[in-house]
Amino acid sequence: MPVAGFVRKDRVPRVVQEVHVDPNSPKQPVDDPVPREGLIFQDLDEAYQYYNKYAWINGFSIQKGNMVRRKNGVPHFRSFVCSKEGKRREDKRRQSVQAPHPETRIGCEACMALSINSDGTYKVSRFKEEHNHPVVGSPTKRQFLASQRCINGVQATQIEFASSSGIAPTQAYELQSRQAGGRENLGFLNIDLKNYLRHKRKETMEKGVAGAILEYFKKKQEENCGCYYSFQLDVDEQMTNIFWADARMIVDYYFFGDVVSFDTTYRTNDYGRPFAPILGVNHHNQTIVFGGALLYDEIAESFMWLFETFLSAMSGKRPKSIFTDQSAAMAKAIATVLPDTHHRLCTWHIFQNALKHLNHVFRQGTKFRNDFSRCIYEYESESEFLAAWERMLNDHDLKGNKWLEELFKDRHKWAMAYERHTFCANLRSTQRSESFNFVIRRFLNSRIDPLRFFEHFERLVEARRHEESMANFKTMNSTPTLLAPCPLLKQASMHYTLDAFMLFQEEWRQTYAIQIYHICDEDEGSKFKAVDGSKHRESTLILNNNTFQVRCSCCKFEFSGIQCCHVLKLLIMKNQPSLHSDYLLKRWSKEAKSGLVVNHKGAAIEQDTRGPKLARYTQLMHNFVKIASLAAEHQTTFEVAREMSLQTMRHLEYTCKGIASVGPDGVPDVNNIEGQSNAGIVEQTGGGWLRFT
């Protein structure tokens, strides 16, 4: 496993390769606890690791000494010395320094020198064991030795995740130290963690914002090939618009992409670049994320590029409805790229704009607000809507109002009289986008750079997914309380998620205020009238007497996917014990996310967006914490656990040597492990394959 070592505050982090030693190889000195002349190493990194391990046991720190290279650049000679080797150089500026660093180098001559052999290996040509200073005897103090302080790959990943989650470096260090059982077991200091983060930020600055963003998305795609990202460049080859969607977003869109909410009101930085999350509604009636876009501007061309890229990521699947604010550029892009998608305007934005343009009418009382609201939500037919709109203009002397005239031209996008037959998952505005943007404003600083923004946005998406996981658990492990022992309610409780069932049960509760009257019998079926005594509304129902399918003029089911109270009342009156299967949509059911999903390349998508390395580490850490807790209770259990852990470590080191030779069944080919004999037994366990010698 690669390790990154950190020594001084001003030292640039380095990456070295950890050496896996095989005791069966005569070329490797694991059986020699003390270096000696003549020992053979495969390379210099292996020699460094060995001498550093010896230094840990004996309580001192090492560093790399002199190196002589051949003309072809291959190291011919290399020495590893004690960190107290040599003397500090004289510096004329030292007299002007108010608080110079204390002396640490005192001329210690302890070292291990190596020279190259003809076969490319390295042999210990000189070894001096004696030190001219006391060594560190306490194991708890050896953690401060410079060469022994390192951050391994998994720890580095955890540090980066903590940083992207907004956790301060000191808190991250404290968390990892507790996880390791104390600071002395962690292997690095708090200053090393800060140096690591500082170095990562420096690397990002050197690559530039565009390069850092590109590397970020490439890393995400390496972790899960189902992830998708795309950039748009301008004439100067500068990055302008960015879109991305991870594998889980693509899967969620496959199941719940019938309705989309799109809003660009959040600005991510001082330049005013709009951030546009593409949101939807899942089977728990929760807000979910289908993708995100960081745009350069809000012109029609940018929106057209975004929608085309979004469709490409989602294998061409178009939403049935899309909710936006009143943007002419956005409307043009939707009409061009999504001509078959119903474009709905956010009613909340319409009310906000009405307050700006018709403030003098709103101040006169609540009558105009009520009339305006009824025009938006209540009327079922176009004729009723047109008549009510004309009355509103006459009653409030608004004839000729320019803003209302422009709004009336787009009536098909906001009046329910025109959109009742379009499925919208019960949405009527972009308020889910507004709520999501509020969370972003609360947790994200608008001044952070785009790369950090992506990392923090990922954290918010994970929080949403955690809420969905909790809702899944609650749905699968609990039963809703029914208002009455009604067969329709029992059927719905078995089919719907808890949240969707609550929507259904609310419709059922409203049946108490509904009166059903038979009108006539026709060829299509029987016609009924449903009168809502509480809301003073009437709806017309047509019942198919053979299949008991019912159509209602309120179109509640067509709009939300949940059957209306009028139909439920008629079924109860007809003593029907169940709903027709056509009225139990899968998208609101407990099994809404069942099925295989493929990406734009036709490959199956793996939904787990965590890094596989971190996922494996988390699973193992859960077991190891339990082992450490049990073993620490008594000295006997401690000795057993320590011996088994050492054996496991050796077996893992041998296996890592053979990872490059893995058979088709995923089992390491131990016969091809470099430098290892064929003797021994391979035993399969529940956790994998181990070699016992």
ChimeraX attribute file (.defattr): number of C-alpha atoms within 10 A of each C-alpha:
attribute: neighborCount
match mode: 1-to-1
recipient: residues
	/A:1	13
	/A:2	13
	/A:3	19
	/A:4	20
	/A:5	23
	/A:6	25
	/A:7	21
	/A:8	12
	/A:9	12
	/A:10	8
	/A:11	13
	/A:12	13
	/A:13	21
	/A:14	12
	/A:15	14
	/A:16	16
	/A:17	13
	/A:18	17
	/A:19	18
	/A:20	21
	/A:21	18
	/A:22	22
	/A:23	16
	/A:24	15
	/A:25	13
	/A:26	14
	/A:27	17
	/A:28	20
	/A:29	20
	/A:30	16
	/A:31	10
	/A:32	11
	/A:33	12
	/A:34	14
	/A:35	19
	/A:36	17
	/A:37	14
	/A:38	13
	/A:39	17
	/A:40	22
	/A:41	23
	/A:42	15
	/A:43	15
	/A:44	20
	/A:45	14
	/A:46	20
	/A:47	26
	/A:48	22
	/A:49	16
	/A:50	23
	/A:51	22
	/A:52	20
	/A:53	18
	/A:54	18
	/A:55	20
	/A:56	20
	/A:57	14
	/A:58	16
	/A:59	19
	/A:60	25
	/A:61	24
	/A:62	25
	/A:63	17
	/A:64	15
	/A:65	15
	/A:66	10
	/A:67	14
	/A:68	13
	/A:69	11
	/A:70	9
	/A:71	8
	/A:72	6
	/A:73	8
	/A:74	11
	/A:75	18
	/A:76	16
	/A:77	18
	/A:78	22
	/A:79	22
	/A:80	22
	/A:81	23
	/A:82	24
	/A:83	23
	/A:84	22
	/A:85	20
	/A:86	14
	/A:87	12
	/A:88	12
	/A:89	6
	/A:90	7
	/A:91	7
	/A:92	8
	/A:93	7
	/A:94	11
	/A:95	9
	/A:96	8
	/A:97	9
	/A:98	7
	/A:99	8
	/A:100	9
	/A:101	8
	/A:102	6
	/A:103	9
	/A:104	12
	/A:105	13
	/A:106	14
	/A:107	16
	/A:108	17
	/A:109	18
	/A:110	18
	/A:111	23
	/A:112	25
	/A:113	21
	/A:114	26
	/A:115	20
	/A:116	21
	/A:117	12
	/A:118	6
	/A:119	7
	/A:120	14
	/A:121	15
	/A:122	26
	/A:123	23
	/A:124	20
	/A:125	18
	/A:126	15
	/A:127	20
	/A:128	14
	/A:129	12
	/A:130	10
	/A:131	16
	/A:132	12
	/A:133	11
	/A:134	8
	/A:135	13
	/A:136	17
	/A:137	13
	/A:138	10
	/A:139	14
	/A:140	12
	/A:141	11
	/A:142	23
	/A:143	21
	/A:144	18
	/A:145	19
	/A:146	19
	/A:147	22
	/A:148	22
	/A:149	21
	/A:150	25
	/A:151	24
	/A:152	18
	/A:153	16
	/A:154	16
	/A:155	19
	/A:156	17
	/A:157	15
	/A:158	14
	/A:159	23
	/A:160	19
	/A:161	16
	/A:162	17
	/A:163	18
	/A:164	19
	/A:165	16
	/A:166	15
	/A:167	14
	/A:168	13
	/A:169	18
	/A:170	12
	/A:171	13
	/A:172	19
	/A:173	23
	/A:174	14
	/A:175	13
	/A:176	17
	/A:177	19
	/A:178	12
	/A:179	14
	/A:180	16
	/A:181	13
	/A:182	14
	/A:183	18
	/A:184	16
	/A:185	15
	/A:186	19
	/A:187	21
	/A:188	24
	/A:189	21
	/A:190	16
	/A:191	15
	/A:192	23
	/A:193	22
	/A:194	17
	/A:195	20
	/A:196	24
	/A:197	17
	/A:198	14
	/A:199	15
	/A:200	14
	/A:201	13
	/A:202	12
	/A:203	12
	/A:204	17
	/A:205	12
	/A:206	11
	/A:207	14
	/A:208	12
	/A:209	15
	/A:210	16
	/A:211	14
	/A:212	18
	/A:213	18
	/A:214	17
	/A:215	15
	/A:216	14
	/A:217	20
	/A:218	16
	/A:219	14
	/A:220	20
	/A:221	17
	/A:222	11
	/A:223	16
	/A:224	21
	/A:225	18
	/A:226	27
	/A:227	25
	/A:228	25
	/A:229	20
	/A:230	17
	/A:231	19
	/A:232	17
	/A:233	11
	/A:234	9
	/A:235	6
	/A:236	6
	/A:237	8
	/A:238	11
	/A:239	16
	/A:240	16
	/A:241	21
	/A:242	20
	/A:243	22
	/A:244	20
	/A:245	22
	/A:246	25
	/A:247	24
	/A:248	21
	/A:249	25
	/A:250	28
	/A:251	23
	/A:252	19
	/A:253	25
	/A:254	20
	/A:255	17
	/A:256	22
	/A:257	24
	/A:258	20
	/A:259	23
	/A:260	28
	/A:261	28
	/A:262	23
	/A:263	23
	/A:264	21
	/A:265	14
	/A:266	20
	/A:267	18
	/A:268	23
	/A:269	16
	/A:270	10
	/A:271	9
	/A:272	13
	/A:273	20
	/A:274	20
	/A:275	21
	/A:276	23
	/A:277	23
	/A:278	21
	/A:279	26
	/A:280	27
	/A:281	26
	/A:282	23
	/A:283	25
	/A:284	22
	/A:285	17
	/A:286	15
	/A:287	20
	/A:288	23
	/A:289	26
	/A:290	28
	/A:291	25
	/A:292	23
	/A:293	22
	/A:294	22
	/A:295	25
	/A:296	17
	/A:297	16
	/A:298	15
	/A:299	15
	/A:300	18
	/A:301	13
	/A:302	18
	/A:303	22
	/A:304	21
	/A:305	17
	/A:306	25
	/A:307	19
	/A:308	17
	/A:309	20
	/A:310	26
	/A:311	16
	/A:312	16
	/A:313	24
	/A:314	23
	/A:315	15
	/A:316	12
	/A:317	14
	/A:318	21
	/A:319	19
	/A:320	17
	/A:321	22
	/A:322	27
	/A:323	27
	/A:324	23
	/A:325	21
	/A:326	17
	/A:327	12
	/A:328	12
	/A:329	15
	/A:330	23
	/A:331	19
	/A:332	17
	/A:333	21
	/A:334	22
	/A:335	14
	/A:336	14
	/A:337	17
	/A:338	21
	/A:339	12
	/A:340	13
	/A:341	17
	/A:342	21
	/A:343	23
	/A:344	27
	/A:345	24
	/A:346	23
	/A:347	24
	/A:348	14
	/A:349	16
	/A:350	17
	/A:351	15
	/A:352	11
	/A:353	14
	/A:354	18
	/A:355	15
	/A:356	11
	/A:357	15
	/A:358	17
	/A:359	11
	/A:360	10
	/A:361	17
	/A:362	15
	/A:363	11
	/A:364	11
	/A:365	10
	/A:366	11
	/A:367	14
	/A:368	18
	/A:369	16
	/A:370	11
	/A:371	17
	/A:372	17
	/A:373	14
	/A:374	16
	/A:375	22
	/A:376	19
	/A:377	16
	/A:378	15
	/A:379	20
	/A:380	19
	/A:381	14
	/A:382	14
	/A:383	11
	/A:384	13
	/A:385	22
	/A:386	15
	/A:387	11
	/A:388	17
	/A:389	18
	/A:390	12
	/A:391	13
	/A:392	19
	/A:393	17
	/A:394	11
	/A:395	13
	/A:396	13
	/A:397	11
	/A:398	15
	/A:399	13
	/A:400	9
	/A:401	12
	/A:402	11
	/A:403	12
	/A:404	15
	/A:405	13
	/A:406	10
	/A:407	15
	/A:408	15
	/A:409	9
	/A:410	13
	/A:411	19
	/A:412	17
	/A:413	18
	/A:414	23
	/A:415	25
	/A:416	23
	/A:417	22
	/A:418	17
	/A:419	21
	/A:420	21
	/A:421	16
	/A:422	18
	/A:423	20
	/A:424	25
	/A:425	24
	/A:426	16
	/A:427	22
	/A:428	20
	/A:429	23
	/A:430	24
	/A:431	19
	/A:432	19
	/A:433	26
	/A:434	17
	/A:435	12
	/A:436	21
	/A:437	20
	/A:438	13
	/A:439	12
	/A:440	18
	/A:441	14
	/A:442	10
	/A:443	14
	/A:444	17
	/A:445	14
	/A:446	17
	/A:447	12
	/A:448	14
	/A:449	13
	/A:450	18
	/A:451	20
	/A:452	17
	/A:453	19
	/A:454	19
	/A:455	17
	/A:456	22
	/A:457	19
	/A:458	15
	/A:459	17
	/A:460	19
	/A:461	15
	/A:462	13
	/A:463	12
	/A:464	16
	/A:465	17
	/A:466	12
	/A:467	14
	/A:468	19
	/A:469	12
	/A:470	11
	/A:471	18
	/A:472	16
	/A:473	11
	/A:474	13
	/A:475	18
	/A:476	12
	/A:477	8
	/A:478	9
	/A:479	12
	/A:480	15
	/A:481	13
	/A:482	13
	/A:483	11
	/A:484	12
	/A:485	9
	/A:486	13
	/A:487	15
	/A:488	19
	/A:489	22
	/A:490	16
	/A:491	14
	/A:492	20
	/A:493	23
	/A:494	14
	/A:495	18
	/A:496	25
	/A:497	26
	/A:498	27
	/A:499	17
	/A:500	22
	/A:501	22
	/A:502	17
	/A:503	15
	/A:504	22
	/A:505	22
	/A:506	13
	/A:507	19
	/A:508	23
	/A:509	15
	/A:510	16
	/A:511	20
	/A:512	13
	/A:513	14
	/A:514	22
	/A:515	16
	/A:516	20
	/A:517	14
	/A:518	11
	/A:519	13
	/A:520	11
	/A:521	13
	/A:522	11
	/A:523	6
	/A:524	10
	/A:525	17
	/A:526	16
	/A:527	18
	/A:528	20
	/A:529	21
	/A:530	22
	/A:531	18
	/A:532	19
	/A:533	12
	/A:534	10
	/A:535	9
	/A:536	7
	/A:537	13
	/A:538	17
	/A:539	17
	/A:540	18
	/A:541	24
	/A:542	22
	/A:543	21
	/A:544	16
	/A:545	12
	/A:546	7
	/A:547	8
	/A:548	16
	/A:549	17
	/A:550	22
	/A:551	18
	/A:552	21
	/A:553	17
	/A:554	24
	/A:555	19
	/A:556	21
	/A:557	23
	/A:558	21
	/A:559	20
	/A:560	18
	/A:561	21
	/A:562	21
	/A:563	23
	/A:564	21
	/A:565	26
	/A:566	31
	/A:567	28
	/A:568	23
	/A:569	22
	/A:570	22
	/A:571	19
	/A:572	16
	/A:573	11
	/A:574	10
	/A:575	10
	/A:576	14
	/A:577	14
	/A:578	17
	/A:579	20
	/A:580	12
	/A:581	9
	/A:582	8
	/A:583	14
	/A:584	18
	/A:585	15
	/A:586	18
	/A:587	22
	/A:588	25
	/A:589	20
	/A:590	20
	/A:591	13
	/A:592	17
	/A:593	18
	/A:594	9
	/A:595	9
	/A:596	10
	/A:597	19
	/A:598	17
	/A:599	21
	/A:600	16
	/A:601	10
	/A:602	9
	/A:603	11
	/A:604	13
	/A:605	19
	/A:606	17
	/A:607	17
	/A:608	14
	/A:609	19
	/A:610	11
	/A:611	15
	/A:612	12
	/A:613	12
	/A:614	15
	/A:615	13
	/A:616	10
	/A:617	13
	/A:618	13
	/A:619	10
	/A:620	12
	/A:621	14
	/A:622	10
	/A:623	10
	/A:624	12
	/A:625	14
	/A:626	10
	/A:627	14
	/A:628	16
	/A:629	11
	/A:630	13
	/A:631	17
	/A:632	13
	/A:633	10
	/A:634	9
	/A:635	10
	/A:636	11
	/A:637	15
	/A:638	17
	/A:639	13
	/A:640	11
	/A:641	17
	/A:642	14
	/A:643	12
	/A:644	12
	/A:645	12
	/A:646	11
	/A:647	13
	/A:648	15
	/A:649	13
	/A:650	19
	/A:651	18
	/A:652	16
	/A:653	17
	/A:654	22
	/A:655	21
	/A:656	16
	/A:657	20
	/A:658	19
	/A:659	16
	/A:660	12
	/A:661	18
	/A:662	13
	/A:663	11
	/A:664	8
	/A:665	6
	/A:666	11
	/A:667	15
	/A:668	21
	/A:669	15
	/A:670	25
	/A:671	13
	/A:672	16
	/A:673	19
	/A:674	13
	/A:675	17
	/A:676	17
	/A:677	14
	/A:678	11
	/A:679	12
	/A:680	10
	/A:681	11
	/A:682	12
	/A:683	10
	/A:684	11
	/A:685	8
	/A:686	5
	/A:687	7
	/A:688	10
	/A:689	17
	/A:690	19
	/A:691	17
	/A:692	13
	/A:693	11
